[in-house]
Amino acid sequence: MKVYFGAGDQTFAPKSVYCLQGLATDGGWQYWVALHNHTVRTLNRRVALGVRAPNTNEVQLFRGLVQTLSLREVWVTNGIYTGVVCSENLGRFLPRD
């Protein structure tokens, strides 16, 4: 098993934090899971948990990874709860136009 870790300090992180270059050139390995974090936020001075589903930009990115790197699942967590989306079910989510 190999684990690639990418991180950024922006709300909408660029593709470079997803380690796609390494994944594409690391032959012989299968890309099973992309774990993505929707952090806890503050809304009206109250703690609000992040959504446990990919947003429209992420849907578009992950669909591309299914096609190019055979990604199998997407896990979206807010640090407490995690939503799991199989690659076959990404079609149920709306991508960005």
MMTF fields as JSON, N, C-alpha, C and O atoms, coordinates in Angstrom:
{
  "mmtfVersion": "1.0.0",
  "mmtfProducer": "UNKNOWN",
  "numBonds": 387,
  "numAtoms": 388,
  "numGroups": 97,
  "numChains": 1,
  "numModels": 1,
  "chainsPerModel": [1],
  "groupsPerChain": [97],
  "chainIdList": ["A"],
  "bondAtomList": [4, 2, 8, 6, 12, 10, 16, 14, 20, 18, 24, 22, 28, 26, 32, 30, 36, 34, 40, 38, 44, 42, 48, 46, 52, 50, 56, 54, 60, 58, 64, 62, 68, 66, 72, 70, 76, 74, 80, 78, 84, 82, 88, 86, 92, 90, 96, 94, 100, 98, 104, 102, 108, 106, 112, 110, 116, 114, 120, 118, 124, 122, 128, 126, 132, 130, 136, 134, 140, 138, 144, 142, 148, 146, 152, 150, 156, 154, 160, 158, 164, 162, 168, 166, 172, 170, 176, 174, 180, 178, 184, 182, 188, 186, 192, 190, 196, 194, 200, 198, 204, 202, 208, 206, 212, 210, 216, 214, 220, 218, 224, 222, 228, 226, 232, 230, 236, 234, 240, 238, 244, 242, 248, 246, 252, 250, 256, 254, 260, 258, 264, 262, 268, 266, 272, 270, 276, 274, 280, 278, 284, 282, 288, 286, 292, 290, 296, 294, 300, 298, 304, 302, 308, 306, 312, 310, 316, 314, 320, 318, 324, 322, 328, 326, 332, 330, 336, 334, 340, 338, 344, 342, 348, 346, 352, 350, 356, 354, 360, 358, 364, 362, 368, 366, 372, 370, 376, 374, 380, 378, 384, 382],
  "bondOrderList": [1, 1, 1, 1, 1, 1, 1, 1, 1, 1, 1, 1, 1, 1, 1, 1, 1, 1, 1, 1, 1, 1, 1, 1, 1, 1, 1, 1, 1, 1, 1, 1, 1, 1, 1, 1, 1, 1, 1, 1, 1, 1, 1, 1, 1, 1, 1, 1, 1, 1, 1, 1, 1, 1, 1, 1, 1, 1, 1, 1, 1, 1, 1, 1, 1, 1, 1, 1, 1, 1, 1, 1, 1, 1, 1, 1, 1, 1, 1, 1, 1, 1, 1, 1, 1, 1, 1, 1, 1, 1, 1, 1, 1, 1, 1, 1],
  "groupList": [{"groupName": "MET", "atomNameList": ["N", "CA", "C", "O"], "elementList": ["N", "C", "C", "O"], "formalChargeList": [0, 0, 0, 0], "bondAtomList": [1, 0, 2, 1, 3, 2], "bondOrderList": [1, 1, 2], "singleLetterCode": "M", "chemCompType": "L-PEPTIDE LINKING"}, {"groupName": "LYS", "atomNameList": ["N", "CA", "C", "O"], "elementList": ["N", "C", "C", "O"], "formalChargeList": [0, 0, 0, 0], "bondAtomList": [1, 0, 2, 1, 3, 2], "bondOrderList": [1, 1, 2], "singleLetterCode": "K", "chemCompType": "L-PEPTIDE LINKING"}, {"groupName": "VAL", "atomNameList": ["N", "CA", "C", "O"], "elementList": ["N", "C", "C", "O"], "formalChargeList": [0, 0, 0, 0], "bondAtomList": [1, 0, 2, 1, 3, 2], "bondOrderList": [1, 1, 2], "singleLetterCode": "V", "chemCompType": "L-PEPTIDE LINKING"}, {"groupName": "TYR", "atomNameList": ["N", "CA", "C", "O"], "elementList": ["N", "C", "C", "O"], "formalChargeList": [0, 0, 0, 0], "bondAtomList": [1, 0, 2, 1, 3, 2], "bondOrderList": [1, 1, 2], "singleLetterCode": "Y", "chemCompType": "L-PEPTIDE LINKING"}, {"groupName": "PHE", "atomNameList": ["N", "CA", "C", "O"], "elementList": ["N", "C", "C", "O"], "formalChargeList": [0, 0, 0, 0], "bondAtomList": [1, 0, 2, 1, 3, 2], "bondOrderList": [1, 1, 2], "singleLetterCode": "F", "chemCompType": "L-PEPTIDE LINKING"}, {"groupName": "GLY", "atomNameList": ["N", "CA", "C", "O"], "elementList": ["N", "C", "C", "O"], "formalChargeList": [0, 0, 0, 0], "bondAtomList": [1, 0, 2, 1, 3, 2], "bondOrderList": [1, 1, 2], "singleLetterCode": "G", "chemCompType": "PEPTIDE LINKING"}, {"groupName": "ALA", "atomNameList": ["N", "CA", "C", "O"], "elementList": ["N", "C", "C", "O"], "formalChargeList": [0, 0, 0, 0], "bondAtomList": [1, 0, 2, 1, 3, 2], "bondOrderList": [1, 1, 2], "singleLetterCode": "A", "chemCompType": "L-PEPTIDE LINKING"}, {"groupName": "ASP", "atomNameList": ["N", "CA", "C", "O"], "elementList": ["N", "C", "C", "O"], "formalChargeList": [0, 0, 0, 0], "bondAtomList": [1, 0, 2, 1, 3, 2], "bondOrderList": [1, 1, 2], "singleLetterCode": "D", "chemCompType": "L-PEPTIDE LINKING"}, {"groupName": "GLN", "atomNameList": ["N", "CA", "C", "O"], "elementList": ["N", "C", "C", "O"], "formalChargeList": [0, 0, 0, 0], "bondAtomList": [1, 0, 2, 1, 3, 2], "bondOrderList": [1, 1, 2], "singleLetterCode": "Q", "chemCompType": "L-PEPTIDE LINKING"}, {"groupName": "THR", "atomNameList": ["N", "CA", "C", "O"], "elementList": ["N", "C", "C", "O"], "formalChargeList": [0, 0, 0, 0], "bondAtomList": [1, 0, 2, 1, 3, 2], "bondOrderList": [1, 1, 2], "singleLetterCode": "T", "chemCompType": "L-PEPTIDE LINKING"}, {"groupName": "PRO", "atomNameList": ["N", "CA", "C", "O"], "elementList": ["N", "C", "C", "O"], "formalChargeList": [0, 0, 0, 0], "bondAtomList": [1, 0, 2, 1, 3, 2], "bondOrderList": [1, 1, 2], "singleLetterCode": "P", "chemCompType": "L-PEPTIDE LINKING"}, {"groupName": "SER", "atomNameList": ["N", "CA", "C", "O"], "elementList": ["N", "C", "C", "O"], "formalChargeList": [0, 0, 0, 0], "bondAtomList": [1, 0, 2, 1, 3, 2], "bondOrderList": [1, 1, 2], "singleLetterCode": "S", "chemCompType": "L-PEPTIDE LINKING"}, {"groupName": "CYS", "atomNameList": ["N", "CA", "C", "O"], "elementList": ["N", "C", "C", "O"], "formalChargeList": [0, 0, 0, 0], "bondAtomList": [1, 0, 2, 1, 3, 2], "bondOrderList": [1, 1, 2], "singleLetterCode": "C", "chemCompType": "L-PEPTIDE LINKING"}, {"groupName": "LEU", "atomNameList": ["N", "CA", "C", "O"], "elementList": ["N", "C", "C", "O"], "formalChargeList": [0, 0, 0, 0], "bondAtomList": [1, 0, 2, 1, 3, 2], "bondOrderList": [1, 1, 2], "singleLetterCode": "L", "chemCompType": "L-PEPTIDE LINKING"}, {"groupName": "TRP", "atomNameList": ["N", "CA", "C", "O"], "elementList": ["N", "C", "C", "O"], "formalChargeList": [0, 0, 0, 0], "bondAtomList": [1, 0, 2, 1, 3, 2], "bondOrderList": [1, 1, 2], "singleLetterCode": "W", "chemCompType": "L-PEPTIDE LINKING"}, {"groupName": "HIS", "atomNameList": ["N", "CA", "C", "O"], "elementList": ["N", "C", "C", "O"], "formalChargeList": [0, 0, 0, 0], "bondAtomList": [1, 0, 2, 1, 3, 2], "bondOrderList": [1, 1, 2], "singleLetterCode": "H", "chemCompType": "L-PEPTIDE LINKING"}, {"groupName": "ASN", "atomNameList": ["N", "CA", "C", "O"], "elementList": ["N", "C", "C", "O"], "formalChargeList": [0, 0, 0, 0], "bondAtomList": [1, 0, 2, 1, 3, 2], "bondOrderList": [1, 1, 2], "singleLetterCode": "N", "chemCompType": "L-PEPTIDE LINKING"}, {"groupName": "ARG", "atomNameList": ["N", "CA", "C", "O"], "elementList": ["N", "C", "C", "O"], "formalChargeList": [0, 0, 0, 0], "bondAtomList": [1, 0, 2, 1, 3, 2], "bondOrderList": [1, 1, 2], "singleLetterCode": "R", "chemCompType": "L-PEPTIDE LINKING"}, {"groupName": "GLU", "atomNameList": ["N", "CA", "C", "O"], "elementList": ["N", "C", "C", "O"], "formalChargeList": [0, 0, 0, 0], "bondAtomList": [1, 0, 2, 1, 3, 2], "bondOrderList": [1, 1, 2], "singleLetterCode": "E", "chemCompType": "L-PEPTIDE LINKING"}, {"groupName": "ILE", "atomNameList": ["N", "CA", "C", "O"], "elementList": ["N", "C", "C", "O"], "formalChargeList": [0, 0, 0, 0], "bondAtomList": [1, 0, 2, 1, 3, 2], "bondOrderList": [1, 1, 2], "singleLetterCode": "I", "chemCompType": "L-PEPTIDE LINKING"}],
  "groupTypeList": [0, 1, 2, 3, 4, 5, 6, 5, 7, 8, 9, 4, 6, 10, 1, 11, 2, 3, 12, 13, 8, 5, 13, 6, 9, 7, 5, 5, 14, 8, 3, 14, 2, 6, 13, 15, 16, 15, 9, 2, 17, 9, 13, 16, 17, 17, 2, 6, 13, 5, 2, 17, 6, 10, 16, 9, 16, 18, 2, 8, 13, 4, 17, 5, 13, 2, 8, 9, 13, 11, 13, 17, 18, 2, 14, 2, 9, 16, 5, 19, 3, 9, 5, 2, 2, 12, 11, 18, 16, 13, 5, 17, 4, 13, 10, 17, 7],
  "groupIdList": [1, 2, 3, 4, 5, 6, 7, 8, 9, 10, 11, 12, 13, 14, 15, 16, 17, 18, 19, 20, 21, 22, 23, 24, 25, 26, 27, 28, 29, 30, 31, 32, 33, 34, 35, 36, 37, 38, 39, 40, 41, 42, 43, 44, 45, 46, 47, 48, 49, 50, 51, 52, 53, 54, 55, 56, 57, 58, 59, 60, 61, 62, 63, 64, 65, 66, 67, 68, 69, 70, 71, 72, 73, 74, 75, 76, 77, 78, 79, 80, 81, 82, 83, 84, 85, 86, 87, 88, 89, 90, 91, 92, 93, 94, 95, 96, 97],
  "secStructList": [7, 7, 7, 7, 7, 7, 7, 7, 1, 1, 1, 1, 7, 7, 4, 4, 4, 4, 6, 2, 2, 2, 2, 2, 2, 7, 6, 6, 7, 7, 7, 7, 3, 3, 3, 3, 3, 7, 7, 7, 3, 3, 3, 6, 6, 3, 3, 3, 7, 7, 7, 1, 1, 7, 7, 2, 2, 2, 2, 2, 2, 2, 2, 2, 2, 2, 2, 2, 2, 7, 7, 7, 3, 3, 3, 3, 3, 7, 1, 1, 7, 3, 3, 3, 3, 3, 4, 4, 4, 4, 4, 4, 1, 7, 7, 7, 7],
  "xCoordList": [0.849, 0.0, 0.894, 1.908, 0.494, 1.153, 0.115, -1.041, 0.527, -0.349, 0.315, 1.458, -0.41, 0.056, -0.702, -1.922, 0.014, -0.607, -0.376, 0.756, -1.454, -1.361, -2.175, -3.216, -1.716, -2.426, -2.271, -1.306, -3.232, -3.176, -3.864, -4.599, -3.619, -4.216, -5.305, -5.739, -5.742, -6.771, -8.105, -8.151, -9.188, -10.516, -10.722, -11.228, -10.334, -10.416, -8.999, -8.419, -8.455, -7.057, -6.848, -7.726, -5.698, -5.401, -5.125, -4.876, -5.17, -4.94, -3.597, -3.44, -2.63, -1.282, -1.25, -0.336, -2.201, -2.187, -2.683, -2.584, -3.214, -3.742, -2.718, -3.069, -1.464, -0.373, -0.633, -0.208, -1.32, -1.699, -0.491, -0.502, 0.542, 1.76, 2.35, 2.68, 2.482, 3.032, 2.152, 2.654, 0.848, -0.081, -0.035, -0.082, 0.055, 0.037, 1.306, 1.267, 2.423, 3.695, 4.119, 5.154, 3.363, 3.72, 3.087, 2.1, 3.652, 3.082, 2.972, 3.763, 1.978, 1.803, 0.919, 0.577, 0.549, -0.298, -1.714, -1.916, -2.687, -4.082, -4.53, -4.226, -5.254, -5.738, -7.11, -8.11, -7.162, -8.403, -9.26, -10.46, -8.66, -9.455, -8.819, -7.602, -9.661, -9.257, -9.984, -11.214, -9.244, -9.815, -9.708, -8.622, -10.83, -10.87, -11.514, -12.489, -10.97, -11.445, -12.223, -11.723, -13.433, -14.21, -14.21, -14.97, -13.361, -13.086, -14.286, -15.26, -14.176, -15.165, -15.052, -13.946, -16.162, -16.191, -16.988, -17.66, -16.893, -17.708, -18.749, -18.421, -20.007, -21.114, -21.947, -22.504, -22.034, -22.753, -22.266, -23.054, -20.943, -20.277, -20.557, -20.304, -21.073, -21.326, -20.523, -20.319, -20.076, -19.325, -20.268, -21.353, -19.838, -20.632, -19.755, -18.657, -20.239, -19.486, -19.513, -20.517, -18.419, -18.354, -19.252, -19.584, -19.635, -20.513, -19.724, -18.55, -20.37, -19.698, -19.927, -20.06, -19.971, -20.144, -19.258, -18.979, -18.812, -17.971, -18.75, -19.921, -18.099, -18.76, -18.626, -18.008, -19.193, -19.239, -17.854, -17.648, -16.902, -15.537, -14.901, -14.236, -15.104, -14.516, -15.132, -14.435, -16.436, -17.085, -16.403, -16.101, -16.168, -15.517, -14.105, -13.725, -13.334, -11.988, -12.019, -11.274, -12.869, -12.893, -13.395, -12.922, -14.338, -14.771, -13.613, -13.456, -12.81, -11.631, -10.64, -10.018, -10.489, -9.576, -10.095, -9.305, -11.401, -11.977, -11.578, -11.179, -11.689, -11.376, -9.875, -9.486, -9.043, -7.615, -6.813, -5.848, -7.199, -6.405, -7.193, -6.688, -8.422, -9.272, -9.557, -9.593, -9.759, -10.145, -11.4, -12.337, -11.427, -12.562, -13.573, -14.778, -13.089, -13.985, -13.483, -12.294, -14.413, -14.106, -14.653, -15.82, -13.803, -14.229, -14.139, -13.09, -15.236, -15.245, -15.579, -16.63, -14.691, -14.861, -14.881, -14.309, -15.543, -15.464, -14.679, -14.697, -14.001, -13.207, -13.962, -13.359, -15.269, -16.09, -16.865, -16.868, -17.512, -18.283, -17.673, -17.087, -17.809, -17.249, -18.309, -18.999, -18.426, -19.298, -18.452, -17.354, -18.96, -18.245, -19.057, -20.248, -18.399, -19.051, -18.244, -17.071, -18.871, -18.224, -18.131, -18.968, -17.125, -16.919, -18.156, -18.446, -18.887, -20.091, -21.178, -22.021, -21.165, -22.205, -21.853, -22.678, -20.647, -20.292, -21.192, -21.335, -21.792, -22.712, -23.975, -24.68, -24.271, -25.458, -25.247, -26.204, -23.993, -23.66, -23.51, -23.013, -23.934, -23.835, -22.442, -21.963, -21.781, -20.475, -20.65, -21.754, -19.555, -19.568, -19.722, -19.105, -20.526, -20.715, -19.554, -19.556],
  "yCoordList": [-1.169, 0.0, 1.231, 1.287, 2.212, 3.513, 4.556, 4.459, 5.538, 6.65, 7.925, 8.22, 8.673, 9.981, 11.016, 10.934, 11.98, 13.02, 14.36, 14.724, 15.092, 16.439, 17.372, 16.983, 18.583, 19.539, 20.938, 21.241, 21.779, 23.17, 24.045, 23.56, 25.336, 26.276, 27.124, 28.123, 26.731, 27.475, 26.75, 25.526, 27.517, 26.911, 25.965, 24.857, 26.391, 25.536, 25.251, 25.996, 24.164, 23.827, 23.479, 22.881, 23.843, 23.499, 22.003, 21.303, 21.525, 20.105, 19.624, 18.443, 20.517, 20.112, 19.473, 18.699, 19.764, 19.167, 17.721, 17.031, 17.259, 15.897, 14.86, 13.69, 15.251, 14.327, 13.561, 12.413, 14.172, 13.488, 13.096, 12.051, 13.914, 13.59, 12.269, 11.405, 12.11, 10.872, 9.673, 8.593, 9.844, 8.748, 8.281, 7.081, 9.216, 8.88, 8.147, 7.337, 8.42, 7.82, 6.639, 6.029, 6.309, 5.232, 3.925, 3.459, 3.35, 2.161, 0.956, 0.784, 0.132, -1.106, -0.997, -2.012, 0.209, 0.406, 0.741, 1.298, 0.402, 0.724, 1.849, 1.853, 2.798, 3.96, 3.614, 3.683, 3.249, 2.783, 3.9, 3.957, 4.789, 5.747, 7.134, 7.282, 8.135, 9.524, 9.994, 10.018, 10.362, 10.887, 12.402, 12.954, 13.058, 14.518, 15.079, 14.523, 16.176, 16.754, 18.038, 18.97, 18.077, 19.32, 19.704, 19.159, 20.635, 20.948, 21.552, 21.989, 21.558, 22.208, 23.716, 24.252, 24.383, 25.829, 26.514, 25.867, 27.838, 28.638, 29.364, 30.041, 29.225, 29.867, 30.599, 29.977, 31.921, 32.741, 32.466, 32.33, 32.39, 32.16, 30.786, 30.559, 29.889, 28.523, 27.565, 27.806, 26.491, 25.476, 24.757, 24.325, 24.634, 23.94, 22.876, 23.168, 21.653, 20.563, 20.694, 21.12, 20.332, 20.343, 19.267, 18.283, 19.468, 18.525, 17.263, 17.341, 16.098, 14.823, 14.309, 13.104, 15.205, 14.85, 15.768, 16.894, 15.301, 16.155, 17.333, 17.195, 18.492, 19.641, 19.531, 18.591, 20.471, 20.359, 20.314, 19.57, 21.086, 21.035, 19.676, 19.122, 19.151, 17.863, 16.726, 15.783, 16.806, 15.779, 15.707, 14.623, 16.859, 16.914, 16.319, 15.528, 16.687, 16.157, 14.643, 13.921, 14.157, 12.737, 11.895, 10.775, 12.405, 11.677, 11.51, 10.457, 12.548, 12.451, 11.421, 10.713, 11.332, 10.348, 8.927, 7.99, 8.758, 7.44, 7.022, 5.88, 7.951, 7.658, 7.439, 6.494, 8.299, 8.243, 7.308, 6.694, 7.191, 6.411, 5.291, 4.649, 5.055, 3.974, 4.114, 3.122, 5.352, 5.592, 4.794, 4.764, 4.147, 3.286, 3.954, 3.755, 4.743, 5.365, 6.747, 7.047, 7.574, 8.888, 8.917, 8.607, 9.29, 9.466, 10.954, 11.57, 11.526, 12.937, 12.997, 12.52, 13.579, 13.625, 15.058, 15.956, 15.257, 16.551, 16.402, 17.291, 15.287, 15.019, 14.236, 13.702, 14.161, 13.401, 12.316, 11.155, 12.699, 11.765, 11.7, 12.674, 10.548, 10.365, 9.803, 8.838, 10.422, 9.915, 9.167, 9.606, 8.036, 7.217, 7.172, 6.86, 7.487, 7.459, 6.526, 6.784, 5.434, 4.541, 5.237, 6.078, 4.893, 5.549, 5.441, 6.366, 4.334, 4.159, 5.166, 5.504, 5.644, 6.561, 8.035, 8.898, 8.344, 9.743, 10.383, 11.606, 9.578, 10.076, 10.673, 11.415, 10.367, 10.921, 12.349, 13.053, 12.765, 14.107, 15.047, 14.645, 16.275, 17.255, 17.876, 18.367, 17.86, 18.509, 19.99, 20.466, 20.696, 22.123, 22.257, 21.511, 23.188, 23.406, 24.135, 24.396],
  "zCoordList": [0.0, 0.0, 0.0, 0.695, -0.795, -0.795, -0.448, -0.858, 0.297, 0.653, 0.158, 0.508, -0.656, -1.099, -0.285, -0.146, 0.246, 1.056, 0.399, 0.082, 0.195, -0.338, 0.533, 1.063, 0.683, 1.519, 0.958, 0.257, 1.275, 0.864, 1.884, 2.744, 1.782, 2.73, 2.085, 2.659, 0.906, 0.195, 0.297, 0.413, 0.251, 0.309, -0.863, -0.683, -2.066, -3.24, -3.695, -4.485, -3.186, -3.449, -4.918, -5.54, -5.48, -6.863, -7.022, -6.04, -8.258, -8.524, -8.011, -7.702, -7.915, -7.504, -6.116, -5.834, -5.249, -3.909, -3.91, -2.895, -5.04, -5.11, -5.546, -5.699, -5.75, -6.086, -7.38, -7.508, -8.336, -9.565, -10.401, -11.051, -10.392, -11.157, -10.682, -11.495, -9.383, -8.835, -9.098, -9.408, -8.98, -9.225, -10.676, -10.947, -11.594, -13.016, -13.445, -14.371, -12.787, -13.201, -12.333, -12.6, -11.325, -10.403, -10.885, -10.316, -11.919, -12.559, -11.638, -10.711, -11.914, -11.17, -9.937, -9.331, -9.562, -8.392, -8.838, -9.916, -8.009, -8.293, -7.375, -6.182, -7.943, -7.199, -6.633, -7.347, -5.372, -4.777, -4.215, -4.486, -3.437, -2.674, -2.708, -2.591, -2.869, -2.662, -1.408, -1.377, -0.389, 0.846, 0.797, 0.622, 0.952, 0.858, 2.121, 2.627, 2.627, 3.882, 3.64, 3.01, 4.139, 4.22, 5.688, 6.488, 6.024, 7.42, 8.139, 7.526, 9.443, 10.3, 10.088, 10.017, 9.991, 9.746, 10.85, 11.653, 10.866, 11.773, 10.952, 9.977, 11.345, 10.651, 11.692, 12.596, 11.566, 12.549, 13.973, 14.909, 14.1, 15.389, 16.001, 17.184, 15.193, 15.667, 14.807, 13.617, 15.407, 14.678, 13.724, 14.113, 12.462, 11.449, 10.812, 10.337, 10.805, 10.197, 8.681, 8.11, 8.031, 6.573, 5.983, 6.643, 4.745, 4.038, 3.699, 3.337, 3.817, 3.575, 2.163, 1.952, 1.212, -0.199, -1.029, -0.617, -2.197, -3.026, -3.597, -3.95, -3.687, -4.306, -5.83, -6.329, -6.558, -8.018, -8.65, -9.609, -8.141, -8.684, -8.432, -9.308, -7.254, -6.896, -7.692, -8.066, -7.957, -8.781, -10.137, -10.637, -10.72, -12.027, -11.951, -12.815, -10.936, -10.755, -10.559, -11.222, -9.661, -9.342, -10.509, -10.702, -11.288, -12.486, -13.457, -14.075, -13.585, -14.442, -13.936, -14.728, -12.61, -12.031, -12.195, -12.302, -12.218, -12.504, -13.917, -14.145, -14.862, -16.257, -16.486, -17.172, -15.92, -16.23, -15.333, -15.789, -14.06, -13.111, -12.433, -11.511, -12.882, -12.347, -10.861, -10.133, -10.41, -9.011, -8.689, -9.487, -7.53, -7.16, -6.225, -6.373, -5.268, -4.286, -3.91, -4.012, -3.476, -2.928, -1.508, -1.273, -0.577, 0.803, 1.116, 0.932, 1.585, 1.968, 3.453, 3.881, 4.224, 5.668, 6.17, 5.551, 7.292, 7.963, 9.264, 10.115, 9.405, 10.594, 11.642, 12.572, 11.506, 12.448, 11.705, 12.113, 10.626, 9.802, 8.413, 7.94, 7.758, 6.424, 5.49, 5.818, 4.323, 3.266, 2.254, 1.912, 1.771, 0.8, -0.489, -0.473, -1.61, -2.916, -3.813, -4.084, -4.276, -5.233, -6.578, -6.906, -7.354, -8.646, -9.539, -10.297, -9.463, -10.275, -9.902, -10.734, -8.668, -8.195, -8.375, -8.076, -8.857, -9.082, -10.137, -10.167, -10.991, -12.007, -11.422, -12.106, -10.18, -9.527, -9.03, -8.707, -8.972, -8.502, -9.701, -10.753, -9.537, -10.607, -10.64, -9.619, -11.811, -11.917, -12.198, -12.463, -12.136, -12.478, -13.993, -14.753, -14.415, -15.855, -16.47, -17.673]
}
